[in-house]
């Protein structure tokens, strides 16, 4: 999962948690707000009534000891004023039930005693709790919608900001890692960013890649130089051995040993040539200027290996749904690639087996399958088959240096051809070459 996706997901989940908590707490919050608002309103009404009493006297409401009471038509609010005992005291706001005209109604009642004209009076101001709750639902809806809107805006803002702040990281990965042609790199170009962590990462990746590039370059130079230098003494020794065979006084026992030495030199010469070829491919010392027919190349390959096929009685068939012409390639290298794959298919095949080469276009180019009925490759060995000098268990019984498939991989990478392998022990192997469209003639 991408970092941007993780950040966005975390922000969304955290806000979802906030919404859930808010929804759970919202009723009690709204209820407290309504209650506090009602209490403030009751207190203001009390203060206003007491101010009237101070200015106009208690007779404005009570005369001749009569009680005062006033109700709204729907009994939503009421005010009552009664004379009480001199020692009675009250100053509360609480919910109580009252019987009004044979109806029991719940009220939020403010009770307050005060002295006027040397008499003690009890003031009660009530508001129906049902009317208090009338505003709870609309307030909850408004608050919830407002919260959702704010959260949607913050999610969008988080996404935009995450894209902005992580854009340098995407450019570093795209240009310095994914887009780089390993192990050949361009000169260092700094990624523009104000985030110090990304600046440090950019510079660290550049230093690491530069170190890797120097190491690969030294390895390439060593392989190339060593291969060149080894060819000369090998050729000299081979020539001297051949000259010794021409001498009449050489004993038969010595000739046998000379033959063994010659076989060893031939192996060494073959390894050296192969390493030199890999080095030349990786150093891009070959031109890609040829135009070839894939079907013609496969027919040419068949003619070269037909004798070996007959020796093991292996069937060979080519079935291309349509011929493909490759352009801007190196014919020598591509022939070498196909030869190595077919040569392995013969070497590790069973007597009376078969090799089937199929080809067909696909959306991204042209795909070739080289299928054999050989001994197959163990699943745990598949990830290492292109490693140099990696001898698989099956190849231990064969005269193999472990360089055939590395050559295939080097040539394929040189032409930007993707190589995949599918194999099952005892059933056979299939090597899949995916040729990009840019190497095909339109």
Buried (B, 14 or more C-beta within 10 A) or exposed (E): EEEBEEBBEEBBEEBEEEBEEBEEEBEEEBBEBBBEEBBEBBBEBBEEBBEEBEEEEBEEBBEEEEEBEEBEEEBBBBBBBBBEEEEEEEEEBEEBEBEBEEEEBBBBBBBBBBEBEEEBBBBBBBBBBEBBEEBBEEBBEEBBEEBEEEBEEBBEEBBEEBEEBBBBBBBBEEBBEEEBEEBEBEEEEEBEBEBEEBBEBBEEBBEEBEEEBEEBEEEBEEBBEBBEEBBEEBEEBBEEBEEEEEEEEEEEEEEEEBEEBBEEBEEBBEBBBBBBBBBBBBBEEBEBEBEBBBBEBBEBBBEEBEEEBEEEEBEBEBEBEEEBBBBBBBBEBBBBBBBBBBBBBBBBBBEEBBBBBBBEBEEEBBBBBBBBBBBBBEEEBBEEBBBBEBEBEBBEEEEBBBBBBBBBBBBBBBBEBBBEBBBEBEEBBBBBBBBEEEBBEE
